[in-house]
Amino acid sequence: MIPNILSIAGSDPSGGAGVQADIKAISATGGYAMAAITALTAQNTRGVSGVQMVDPDFVAAQIRAVRDDIRIDAVKIGMLGTAEIIAAVADALDGLDAPVVLDPVMVAKSGDRLLSADAVAALGERLLPMAAVITPNLPEAADLLGAAPATDVEGMAAQANALRARGARAVLIKGGHLSGPTCPDLLVHEGGTERFDAPRHRTTNTHGTGCSLSSALACALGKGHALPEAVSEAKAWLSGAIAAADRLHVGTGHGPVNHFHNSMGRHG
């Protein structure tokens, strides 16, 4: 069965992140992608020049329209922007029997802030407990906790456990911001702590990696895979997408990953 995966996120017209990356990642990993758009952004590989938030009631209307007609096997939540949109999304998803992957998008790769400070508390109160897993990078985990970013794997584990203590059922904390030859991610959940390593690729084309990983993870969960297996599958796919990123020539800043790296050999 092909799983139906709903992305709730902002739009990136350059195609590397946001809903566009989510659709590519879900499609590349074997799912049927759907999307409820929370924000329109004017951005490219060099940065964000404008953001237009969608009315919270209309965000909820998009989600309810999908729920009314289509079986949802998993949900990925990305950029939400405001406390009002967070509340609308939480209300619209209430009672849904499907795993939710929450990627707490706060700051773009360019450094532009995408989540207002007053919305951080709302995210923790409304959506953290609803998520089967949250997928913060080191700055996002620190932002959620009001702390400095972790600088080593031990600090990552401590912050992941602190997020679980605040209501998260499982935390996949991503260590791409650390230095070293590998990118370590830690999954902290009720079954314990598991580490997933991938080689660090020398490329500047890493725009949308968080969006893409969380979408691939949602797709794997939508197929019924257990959380550790789903993380392993999603991380392996993303590592391949980063390794093949330089085959693309998109923009002059942080370019996108190569979502369809597994099929490009067959199709050009």
DODOPA-85898 format. One record per residue: x, y, z of N, C-alpha, C in turn. Coordinates in Angstrom, 1 decimal. Each point is the difference from the previous one (the first is absolute). Example, Ala and Ser with C-alpha at 12.3 -4.5 7.8 and 13.67 -1.06 7.14 Angstrom:
% residues 2
SITE_13.2_-5.7_7.8_-0.9_1.2_0.0_0.9_1.2_0.0
SITE_-0.4_1.1_-0.7_0.9_1.1_0.0_-0.8_1.1_0.8
***
This chain:
% residues 268
SITE_0.8_-1.2_0.0_-0.8_1.2_0.0_0.9_1.2_0.0
SITE_-0.3_1.0_-0.9_0.7_1.2_0.0_-0.6_1.0_1.1
SITE_0.8_0.4_0.9_-0.6_0.9_1.1_-0.3_1.4_-0.5
SITE_-1.0_0.6_0.6_-0.4_1.3_-0.3_0.6_0.9_1.1
SITE_0.9_0.9_-0.3_0.7_0.8_1.0_-0.4_1.5_-0.2
SITE_-0.4_0.6_1.0_-0.4_1.5_0.0_1.1_0.8_0.6
SITE_0.5_0.9_-0.8_0.9_1.0_0.4_-0.7_1.3_0.4
SITE_0.3_0.6_1.1_-0.5_1.3_0.4_1.2_0.9_0.2
SITE_0.1_0.9_-0.9_1.3_0.8_0.0_-0.1_1.2_-0.9
SITE_1.0_0.8_-0.1_0.1_1.2_-0.8_0.5_-0.4_-1.4
SITE_-0.2_0.9_-1.0_0.4_-0.2_-1.3_1.4_0.7_-0.3
SITE_0.8_-0.7_-0.7_1.3_0.5_-0.4_0.0_0.1_-1.6
SITE_-0.1_1.1_-0.6_-0.1_0.1_-1.5_1.2_-0.5_-0.7
SITE_1.2_-0.1_0.7_1.2_-0.5_-0.6_0.0_-1.5_0.0
SITE_-0.9_-0.6_0.7_-0.1_-1.5_-0.1_0.8_-0.8_0.9
SITE_0.9_0.6_0.8_0.9_-0.8_0.8_-0.4_-0.4_1.3
SITE_-0.9_0.8_0.6_-0.5_-0.2_1.4_-1.5_0.0_0.0
SITE_-0.6_0.0_1.2_-1.4_0.2_0.2_-0.8_-1.1_-0.7
SITE_-1.2_0.4_-0.3_-1.0_-0.9_-0.6_0.6_-0.7_-1.3
SITE_0.7_0.8_-0.8_0.6_-0.6_-1.2_1.0_-1.1_0.3
SITE_0.8_0.2_1.0_1.0_-1.1_0.4_-0.8_-1.1_0.5
SITE_-1.0_0.2_0.8_-0.8_-1.0_0.6_-0.6_-0.9_-1.0
SITE_-0.7_0.6_-1.0_-0.6_-0.8_-1.1_1.0_-0.8_-0.7
SITE_1.2_0.5_-0.3_1.1_-0.7_-0.6_0.4_-1.2_0.8
SITE_0.3_0.3_1.3_0.5_-1.1_0.9_-1.0_-1.1_0.2
SITE_-1.3_0.4_0.2_-1.0_-1.1_0.1_-0.2_-0.8_-1.3
SITE_0.0_0.7_-1.1_-0.1_-0.7_-1.3_1.2_-0.9_-0.2
SITE_1.2_0.5_0.3_1.3_-0.8_-0.2_0.0_-1.2_0.9
SITE_-0.6_0.0_1.2_0.1_-1.1_0.9_-1.3_-0.9_0.0
SITE_-0.8_0.2_-1.0_-1.1_-1.0_-0.2_-1.4_0.4_0.5
SITE_-0.2_1.3_0.3_-1.3_0.4_0.5_-0.8_0.9_-1.0
SITE_-1.2_0.2_0.4_-0.9_0.9_-0.8_0.0_1.3_0.8
SITE_0.5_1.1_-0.5_0.1_1.3_0.7_-1.2_0.9_-0.1
SITE_-0.4_0.5_1.1_-1.1_1.0_0.1_0.6_1.2_0.8
SITE_-0.6_1.2_-0.2_0.6_1.2_0.7_-1.1_1.0_0.4
SITE_0.2_0.5_1.2_-0.8_1.1_0.5_1.0_1.2_0.2
SITE_-0.1_1.1_-0.7_1.0_1.0_0.1_-0.3_1.0_1.1
SITE_1.0_0.3_0.8_-0.1_0.9_1.1_0.5_1.4_-0.3
SITE_0.9_0.1_-0.9_0.7_1.3_-0.3_0.5_0.0_-1.5
SITE_0.0_1.2_-0.6_0.6_0.2_-1.2_1.3_0.8_0.3
SITE_1.1_-0.5_-0.5_1.3_0.7_0.2_0.5_0.4_-1.4
SITE_0.8_1.1_0.0_0.8_0.5_-1.1_1.4_-0.4_0.4
SITE_0.5_-1.0_-0.6_1.4_-0.4_0.4_0.6_-0.8_-1.2
SITE_1.4_-0.1_0.1_0.8_-0.7_-0.9_1.1_-0.7_0.8
SITE_1.0_-0.4_-0.7_1.1_-0.7_0.7_0.8_0.9_0.8
SITE_-0.1_1.3_-0.1_0.8_1.0_0.7_-0.7_0.6_1.2
SITE_-1.4_-0.2_0.1_-0.6_0.6_1.2_-1.5_0.2_-0.2
SITE_-0.6_0.5_1.0_-1.5_0.3_0.1_-0.2_1.5_-0.1
SITE_-0.7_0.4_-1.0_-0.3_1.5_-0.1_-1.4_0.4_0.3
SITE_-0.9_-1.0_0.3_-1.3_0.4_0.4_-0.8_-1.3_0.4
SITE_-0.9_0.3_0.9_-0.9_-1.1_0.5_-1.4_0.5_0.1
SITE_-1.0_-0.7_-0.5_-1.4_0.3_0.1_-0.7_-1.2_0.7
SITE_-0.4_0.2_1.2_-0.7_-1.1_0.7_-1.4_-0.2_-0.5
SITE_-0.4_-1.3_-0.1_-1.4_-0.3_-0.4_-0.9_0.2_1.2
SITE_-1.2_0.4_-0.2_-1.0_0.2_1.1_-0.2_-1.3_0.7
SITE_0.1_-0.1_1.4_-0.1_-1.2_0.7_-1.2_-0.8_-0.3
SITE_-1.2_0.6_-0.1_-1.2_-0.7_-0.4_0.1_-0.7_-1.3
SITE_0.7_0.6_-1.0_0.2_-0.6_-1.3_1.0_-1.2_0.1
SITE_1.0_0.1_0.8_0.9_-1.1_0.3_-0.8_-1.2_0.5
SITE_-0.9_0.2_1.0_-0.8_-1.0_0.5_-0.9_-0.6_-1.0
SITE_-0.6_0.9_-0.9_-0.9_-0.4_-1.0_0.7_-1.0_-1.0
SITE_1.2_0.3_-0.3_0.8_-0.9_-0.9_0.1_-1.4_0.6
SITE_0.4_0.0_1.3_0.2_-1.3_0.7_-1.4_-0.8_0.1
SITE_-1.0_0.7_0.3_-1.3_-0.7_0.2_-0.5_-0.5_-1.4
SITE_0.2_0.8_-1.1_-0.4_-0.5_-1.3_0.7_-1.3_-0.3
SITE_1.2_-0.2_0.3_0.7_-1.2_-0.2_-0.5_-1.1_0.9
SITE_-0.2_0.3_1.3_-0.5_-1.0_0.9_-1.4_-0.5_-0.4
SITE_-0.8_0.9_-0.5_-1.4_-0.4_-0.4_-0.1_-1.0_-1.1
SITE_1.1_-0.1_-0.8_-0.1_-0.8_-1.2_1.1_-1.1_-0.1
SITE_1.1_0.2_0.6_1.2_-0.9_-0.3_0.5_-0.6_1.3
SITE_0.4_-1.3_-0.1_0.6_-0.6_1.1_1.4_0.6_0.2
SITE_0.4_0.4_1.2_1.3_0.6_0.3_0.8_-1.0_0.8
SITE_1.1_-0.5_-0.6_0.8_-1.0_0.7_1.1_0.6_0.9
SITE_0.4_1.2_-0.3_1.0_0.7_0.9_0.0_1.5_-0.4
SITE_0.4_0.8_0.9_0.1_1.5_-0.1_1.4_0.5_0.3
SITE_0.4_0.9_-0.9_1.3_0.7_0.3_-0.4_1.5_0.2
SITE_0.5_0.6_1.1_-0.3_1.4_0.2_1.3_0.7_0.0
SITE_0.1_1.1_-0.8_1.2_0.8_-0.1_-0.3_1.4_0.4
SITE_0.3_1.0_-0.8_-0.2_1.4_0.3_-1.4_0.4_0.4
SITE_-0.2_0.6_1.2_-1.3_0.4_0.4_-0.1_1.5_0.2
SITE_1.1_0.6_0.5_0.1_1.5_0.0_-0.5_0.7_1.2
SITE_-1.3_-0.3_0.3_-0.7_0.8_1.1_-0.7_-0.9_1.0
SITE_-0.3_0.5_1.2_-0.7_-0.8_1.0_-1.4_-0.3_-0.5
SITE_-0.6_1.0_-0.8_-1.4_-0.2_-0.5_-0.1_-1.2_-0.9
SITE_1.0_-0.1_-0.9_0.1_-1.1_-1.0_0.2_-1.3_0.8
SITE_0.9_0.0_1.0_0.3_-1.2_0.8_-1.3_-0.5_0.6
SITE_-0.8_0.9_0.6_-1.3_-0.4_0.6_-0.9_-0.6_-1.0
SITE_-0.1_0.7_-1.2_-0.9_-0.5_-1.0_0.4_-1.4_-0.5
SITE_1.3_-0.3_-0.2_0.4_-1.3_-0.4_-0.3_-1.0_1.0
SITE_0.3_0.3_1.3_-0.3_-0.9_1.1_-1.4_-0.4_0.0
SITE_-0.9_1.0_-0.1_-1.5_-0.3_0.0_-0.4_-0.8_-1.2
SITE_0.6_0.3_-1.2_-0.4_-0.8_-1.2_0.4_-1.4_0.0
SITE_1.1_-0.3_0.7_0.6_-1.3_0.1_-0.6_-0.8_1.2
SITE_-0.7_0.6_0.9_-0.5_-0.7_1.2_-0.8_-1.2_-0.4
SITE_0.4_-1.1_0.7_-0.7_-1.3_-0.2_0.5_-0.8_-1.2
SITE_1.0_0.5_-0.8_0.5_-0.8_-1.2_0.8_-1.2_0.5
SITE_-0.3_-1.1_-0.5_0.7_-1.2_0.4_1.1_-0.3_-1.1
SITE_1.1_0.8_0.1_1.1_-0.2_-0.9_1.2_0.7_0.7
SITE_1.2_-0.6_-0.3_1.2_0.6_0.6_0.3_1.4_-0.5
SITE_0.4_0.9_0.9_0.4_1.4_-0.4_1.5_0.2_0.2
SITE_0.7_0.4_-1.0_1.4_0.4_0.1_0.0_1.5_0.0
SITE_0.6_0.6_1.1_0.0_1.4_0.2_1.5_0.5_-0.2
SITE_0.2_0.8_-1.1_1.3_0.6_-0.2_-0.1_1.4_0.4
SITE_0.5_0.4_1.1_-0.2_1.4_0.6_0.8_1.0_-0.8
SITE_-0.5_0.4_-1.2_0.7_0.9_-0.8_0.0_1.4_0.6
SITE_1.2_0.5_0.4_0.1_1.3_0.6_0.8_1.0_-0.7
SITE_1.1_-0.5_-0.6_1.0_0.8_-0.7_0.3_-0.6_-1.3
SITE_0.0_0.8_-1.1_0.4_-0.6_-1.3_1.5_-0.2_-0.1
SITE_0.5_-0.7_-1.0_1.4_-0.3_-0.1_0.8_1.3_-0.2
SITE_-0.6_1.1_-0.5_0.6_1.3_-0.2_0.1_0.8_1.3
SITE_-0.7_-0.5_1.0_0.0_0.7_1.3_-1.3_0.8_0.3
SITE_-0.9_0.1_-1.0_-1.2_0.7_0.1_-1.0_-0.8_1.0
SITE_-0.6_0.8_0.9_-0.8_-0.6_1.0_-1.4_-0.3_-0.6
SITE_-0.5_-1.2_0.2_-1.3_-0.4_-0.6_-1.1_-0.3_1.0
SITE_0.3_0.1_1.3_-1.0_-0.3_1.1_0.2_1.2_1.0
SITE_-1.1_0.7_0.2_0.0_1.1_0.9_0.3_-0.5_1.4
SITE_0.6_0.8_0.8_0.4_-0.4_1.4_-1.2_-0.4_0.8
SITE_-1.1_0.7_-0.1_-1.2_-0.3_0.8_-0.6_-1.3_-0.4
SITE_0.3_-0.6_-1.2_-0.5_-1.2_-0.4_0.7_-1.2_0.5
SITE_1.2_0.2_0.5_0.8_-1.2_0.5_-0.7_-0.7_1.2
SITE_-0.6_0.8_0.9_-0.7_-0.5_1.1_-1.3_-0.8_-0.5
SITE_-0.7_0.6_-1.0_-1.2_-0.7_-0.5_0.4_-1.3_-0.6
SITE_1.1_0.0_-0.7_0.5_-1.3_-0.7_0.2_-1.1_1.1
SITE_0.6_0.4_1.1_0.3_-0.9_1.1_-1.3_-0.5_0.7
SITE_-0.9_0.9_0.1_-1.3_-0.4_0.7_-0.9_-0.8_-0.8
SITE_-0.2_0.4_-1.3_-1.1_-0.6_-0.8_0.5_-1.2_-0.9
SITE_1.2_0.2_-0.6_0.4_-1.0_-1.0_1.0_-1.1_0.5
SITE_0.8_0.4_1.0_1.0_-0.9_0.5_-0.6_-1.3_0.5
SITE_-1.1_0.1_0.8_-0.6_-1.3_0.5_-0.7_-0.8_-1.1
SITE_-0.4_0.6_-1.1_-0.7_-0.7_-1.1_0.9_-0.8_-0.9
SITE_1.3_0.4_0.0_1.0_-0.6_-1.0_0.5_-1.3_0.5
SITE_0.0_-1.0_-1.0_0.7_-1.2_0.3_1.5_0.2_0.1
SITE_0.6_0.9_-0.7_1.4_0.4_0.1_0.2_1.4_-0.4
SITE_0.9_0.7_0.6_0.4_1.3_-0.5_1.4_0.0_-0.5
SITE_0.4_0.8_-0.9_1.3_-0.1_-0.7_0.8_1.3_0.0
SITE_0.3_0.5_1.1_0.7_1.3_0.1_1.5_-0.2_-0.4
SITE_0.6_1.0_-0.6_1.5_0.1_-0.1_0.5_0.6_1.3
SITE_1.3_0.2_0.1_0.5_0.5_1.3_-0.5_1.4_0.3
SITE_0.0_1.0_-0.9_-0.6_1.3_0.4_-1.4_0.0_0.4
SITE_-0.8_-0.9_-0.7_-1.5_-0.1_0.3_-0.2_-0.6_1.3
SITE_0.7_-1.0_0.4_-0.1_-0.7_1.3_0.3_1.1_1.1
SITE_1.1_0.7_-0.2_0.4_1.0_0.9_-1.1_1.1_0.2
SITE_-0.6_0.4_-1.2_-1.0_1.0_0.0_-1.2_-0.4_0.8
SITE_-0.4_-1.3_-0.2_-1.2_-0.5_0.7_0.3_-0.1_1.5
SITE_1.2_-0.2_0.4_0.4_-0.1_1.4_0.5_1.3_0.7
SITE_0.2_1.0_-0.8_0.5_1.3_0.5_1.4_-0.2_0.5
SITE_0.8_-0.8_-0.8_1.4_-0.3_0.5_0.9_0.2_-1.2
SITE_1.3_-0.2_0.3_1.0_0.1_-1.1_0.1_-1.3_-0.7
SITE_0.3_0.0_-1.3_0.0_-1.2_-0.8_1.1_-1.0_0.5
SITE_-0.4_-1.2_-0.1_1.0_-1.1_0.4_1.2_0.1_-0.8
SITE_1.2_-0.4_0.5_1.2_0.0_-0.7_0.6_-1.4_-0.1
SITE_-0.6_-1.0_0.5_0.5_-1.4_-0.2_-1.2_-0.9_0.2
SITE_0.2_-1.3_-0.2_-1.0_-1.0_0.0_-0.6_-0.1_1.4
SITE_0.8_0.1_1.0_-0.6_-0.1_1.4_-1.0_1.2_0.2
SITE_0.4_1.2_-0.5_-0.9_1.1_0.2_-1.3_-0.2_-0.8
SITE_0.1_-0.6_-1.2_-1.2_-0.3_-0.8_-0.9_-1.0_0.8
SITE_0.6_-1.0_0.6_-0.9_-0.9_0.7_-0.7_0.7_1.2
SITE_0.8_0.8_0.7_-0.6_0.7_1.1_-1.2_0.9_-0.4
SITE_0.2_0.7_-1.2_-1.1_0.9_-0.5_-1.2_-0.8_-0.5
SITE_0.3_-1.1_-0.6_-1.1_-0.9_-0.5_-0.8_-0.5_1.2
SITE_0.7_-0.4_1.1_-0.8_-0.5_1.2_-0.7_1.2_0.6
SITE_0.5_1.2_0.0_-0.7_1.1_0.5_-1.3_0.3_-0.8
SITE_0.1_-0.2_-1.3_-1.2_0.2_-0.8_-1.0_-1.1_0.3
SITE_0.4_-1.2_0.2_-0.9_-1.0_0.4_-0.7_0.3_1.4
SITE_0.8_0.6_0.9_-0.6_0.4_1.2_-1.0_1.1_-0.1
SITE_0.0_0.7_-1.1_-1.0_1.1_-0.2_-1.1_-0.5_-0.9
SITE_-0.1_-1.3_-0.2_-1.2_-0.5_-0.7_0.2_-0.7_-1.3
SITE_1.2_0.1_-0.6_0.2_-0.7_-1.3_0.1_-1.5_0.3
SITE_-0.7_-0.8_-0.8_0.0_-1.5_0.1_1.4_-0.6_-0.5
SITE_0.5_0.6_-1.0_1.3_-0.5_-0.6_0.7_1.2_-0.6
SITE_1.3_0.1_0.0_0.8_1.1_-0.5_1.0_-0.6_-0.9
SITE_0.1_0.4_-1.3_1.1_-0.2_-0.9_0.8_1.3_-0.1
SITE_1.1_0.1_0.8_0.7_1.2_0.0_1.2_-0.1_-1.0
SITE_0.1_0.9_-0.9_0.9_-0.1_-1.1_1.3_0.8_0.2
SITE_1.1_-0.7_-0.2_1.3_0.5_0.4_0.8_0.6_-1.2
SITE_-0.6_0.4_-1.1_0.7_0.5_-1.1_0.8_1.2_0.2
SITE_-0.4_0.8_1.1_0.8_1.2_0.3_1.3_-0.3_0.7
SITE_0.2_-1.2_0.5_1.3_-0.3_0.6_1.0_-0.2_-1.1
SITE_1.3_0.0_0.4_1.1_-0.2_-0.9_0.4_-1.5_0.0
SITE_0.8_-0.4_-0.9_0.4_-1.4_-0.1_-0.3_-0.6_-1.3
SITE_0.5_-1.2_-0.2_-0.2_-0.7_-1.3_-1.4_-0.6_-0.1
SITE_-0.8_-0.1_1.1_-1.3_-0.6_-0.1_-1.0_1.0_0.6
SITE_-1.3_-0.2_-0.4_-1.1_0.7_0.5_-0.8_-0.9_0.9
SITE_0.1_0.2_1.3_-0.7_-0.9_1.0_-1.4_0.5_0.3
SITE_-1.0_-0.8_-0.1_-1.3_0.3_0.5_-0.3_-1.0_1.1
SITE_-0.8_0.5_1.0_-0.4_-0.8_1.2_-1.5_-0.2_0.0
SITE_-0.5_-1.2_0.1_-1.4_-0.2_0.2_-0.2_-0.4_1.5
SITE_-0.7_0.8_0.7_-0.3_-0.2_1.4_-1.5_-0.3_0.2
SITE_-0.3_-1.2_0.4_-1.4_-0.3_0.1_-0.2_-1.0_1.1
SITE_-1.2_-0.5_0.2_-0.3_-0.8_1.2_0.8_-1.3_0.0
SITE_0.5_-0.4_-1.2_0.8_-1.2_-0.1_1.5_0.2_0.3
SITE_0.4_1.3_0.2_1.4_0.3_0.3_0.6_1.0_-0.9
SITE_1.3_0.0_-0.2_0.7_0.9_-0.8_0.7_-0.7_-1.1
SITE_-0.2_0.4_-1.3_0.7_-0.6_-1.1_0.7_1.0_-0.8
SITE_1.2_-0.3_-0.5_0.8_0.9_-0.8_0.0_-0.4_-1.4
SITE_-0.1_1.0_-0.9_0.0_-0.2_-1.5_1.0_0.9_-0.6
SITE_1.0_-0.6_-0.6_1.1_0.8_-0.6_-0.1_-0.1_-1.5
SITE_0.4_1.1_-0.6_0.2_0.1_-1.5_1.2_0.8_-0.3
SITE_0.7_-0.3_-1.1_1.2_0.7_-0.4_-0.4_1.5_-0.3
SITE_1.0_0.9_0.4_-0.2_1.4_-0.3_0.5_0.3_-1.4
SITE_-0.9_0.5_-0.9_0.4_0.2_-1.4_0.4_1.5_-0.2
SITE_1.0_0.2_-0.8_0.5_1.3_-0.2_-0.8_0.7_-1.1
SITE_-1.1_0.7_0.4_-0.8_0.7_-0.9_-0.7_1.1_0.7
SITE_-0.3_1.1_-0.7_-0.8_1.1_0.5_-1.5_-0.2_-0.3
SITE_-0.3_-1.1_-0.7_-1.4_-0.2_-0.4_-0.7_-0.8_1.1
SITE_-0.4_0.7_1.0_-0.7_-0.7_1.1_-1.3_0.8_0.4
SITE_-0.5_0.8_-1.0_-1.3_0.7_0.2_-1.1_-1.0_0.1
SITE_-0.8_0.0_1.1_-1.2_-0.9_0.1_0.3_-1.3_0.6
SITE_1.2_-0.3_0.6_0.3_-1.3_0.5_-1.0_-0.4_1.1
SITE_-0.3_1.0_0.9_-0.9_-0.4_1.1_-1.4_-0.3_-0.5
SITE_-0.5_0.8_-0.9_-1.3_-0.2_-0.6_-0.1_-1.4_-0.7
SITE_1.1_-0.3_-0.7_0.0_-1.3_-0.8_0.1_-1.2_0.9
SITE_0.9_0.1_1.1_0.1_-1.1_0.9_-1.3_-0.3_0.7
SITE_-0.6_1.0_0.6_-1.3_-0.2_0.7_-1.1_-0.5_-0.9
SITE_0.0_0.4_-1.2_-1.0_-0.5_-1.0_0.2_-1.5_-0.3
SITE_1.3_-0.3_-0.2_0.3_-1.5_-0.3_-0.3_-0.8_1.2
SITE_0.2_0.5_1.2_-0.3_-0.7_1.3_-1.5_-0.2_0.1
SITE_-0.8_1.1_-0.3_-1.4_-0.2_0.0_-0.5_-1.1_-0.9
SITE_0.6_0.0_-1.2_-0.3_-1.0_-1.0_0.3_-1.4_0.5
SITE_1.1_-0.2_0.6_0.4_-1.3_0.5_-1.0_-0.4_1.2
SITE_-0.3_0.9_0.8_-1.0_-0.3_1.1_-1.4_-0.3_-0.6
SITE_-0.3_0.7_-1.1_-1.3_-0.2_-0.6_-0.1_-1.4_-0.6
SITE_1.2_-0.6_-0.4_0.0_-1.4_-0.5_-0.1_-1.0_1.1
SITE_0.0_0.5_1.3_-0.1_-0.9_1.1_1.3_-0.4_0.7
SITE_1.1_0.6_-0.4_1.3_-0.4_0.5_0.1_0.5_1.5
SITE_0.7_-0.8_0.8_0.3_0.5_1.3_0.9_1.2_0.0
SITE_0.0_0.8_1.0_0.7_1.3_0.0_1.5_-0.2_-0.3
SITE_0.7_-0.9_0.7_1.5_-0.1_-0.3_0.2_-0.4_-1.4
SITE_-0.8_-0.9_-0.6_0.2_-0.4_-1.4_-0.3_1.1_-0.9
SITE_-1.1_0.8_0.3_-0.4_1.1_-0.8_1.1_1.1_0.0
SITE_0.7_0.3_1.1_1.1_0.9_0.1_1.1_-0.4_-0.9
SITE_0.4_-1.3_0.2_1.1_-0.6_-0.8_-0.2_0.2_-1.5
SITE_-1.3_-0.4_-0.4_-0.3_0.1_-1.5_0.0_1.4_-0.5
SITE_-0.5_1.0_0.8_-0.1_1.4_-0.4_1.4_0.6_-0.1
SITE_0.8_-0.3_1.0_1.4_0.6_0.1_0.8_-0.6_-1.2
SITE_-0.1_-1.3_-0.3_0.8_-0.5_-1.1_-0.4_0.6_-1.3
SITE_-1.3_0.2_-0.2_-0.5_0.7_-1.2_0.5_1.4_-0.1
SITE_0.0_0.8_1.1_0.4_1.3_0.0_1.5_0.1_-0.3
SITE_0.8_-0.9_0.6_1.4_0.0_-0.2_0.4_-0.2_-1.5
SITE_-0.8_-0.8_-0.7_0.2_-0.2_-1.4_-0.4_1.3_-0.8
SITE_-1.1_0.7_0.5_-0.4_1.2_-0.7_1.0_1.1_0.2
SITE_0.7_0.1_1.1_1.1_1.0_0.2_1.2_-0.4_-0.8
SITE_0.3_-1.3_0.0_1.2_-0.4_-0.8_-0.1_0.3_-1.4
SITE_-1.3_0.0_-0.6_-0.2_0.2_-1.4_-0.4_1.5_-0.3
SITE_0.0_0.8_1.1_-0.5_1.4_-0.2_0.8_0.8_-1.0
SITE_1.3_-0.2_-0.2_0.7_0.8_-0.9_-0.2_-0.4_-1.4
SITE_-0.8_-1.0_-0.3_-0.5_-0.3_-1.4_-1.0_1.1_-0.4
SITE_-0.6_0.7_0.9_-0.9_1.0_-0.3_0.7_1.4_-0.1
SITE_-0.5_0.9_-0.7_0.6_1.3_-0.1_-1.1_1.0_0.1
SITE_-0.4_0.3_1.3_-1.1_0.8_0.3_0.4_1.1_1.0
SITE_0.1_1.3_-0.5_0.3_1.1_0.8_1.4_0.2_0.3
SITE_0.3_1.1_0.7_1.4_0.3_0.3_0.3_0.0_1.5
SITE_-1.0_-0.4_0.8_0.2_-0.1_1.5_0.0_-1.4_0.5
SITE_-0.8_-0.3_1.0_-0.2_-1.4_0.5_-1.0_-0.7_-0.9
SITE_0.5_-0.8_-1.0_-0.9_-0.6_-0.9_-0.7_-1.2_0.6
SITE_-1.0_-0.6_-0.7_-0.8_-1.1_0.5_0.8_-1.3_0.0
SITE_-0.6_-1.0_0.7_0.5_-1.4_-0.1_-0.6_-0.6_-1.2
SITE_0.5_-1.2_-0.4_-0.5_-0.7_-1.2_-1.0_-1.0_0.4
SITE_-1.3_0.4_0.1_-1.0_-0.9_0.6_-0.1_-1.3_-0.8
SITE_0.1_0.1_-1.3_-0.2_-1.2_-0.9_1.3_-0.7_-0.4
SITE_0.9_0.0_0.9_1.3_-0.6_-0.4_-0.1_-1.5_-0.3
SITE_-1.0_-0.7_0.6_-0.1_-1.4_-0.2_-0.5_-0.3_-1.5
SITE_-0.6_1.0_-0.6_-0.6_-0.3_-1.3_0.7_0.7_-1.2
SITE_0.9_0.9_0.4_0.7_0.8_-1.1_0.8_-0.8_-0.9
SITE_0.6_-1.1_0.5_0.8_-0.8_-0.9_-0.8_-0.7_-1.1
SITE_-1.3_-0.2_0.3_-0.9_-0.6_-0.9_-0.7_1.0_-1.0
SITE_-0.1_1.2_0.5_-0.7_1.0_-0.8_0.8_1.2_-0.5
SITE_1.3_0.0_0.2_0.9_1.1_-0.5_0.7_0.7_1.1
***
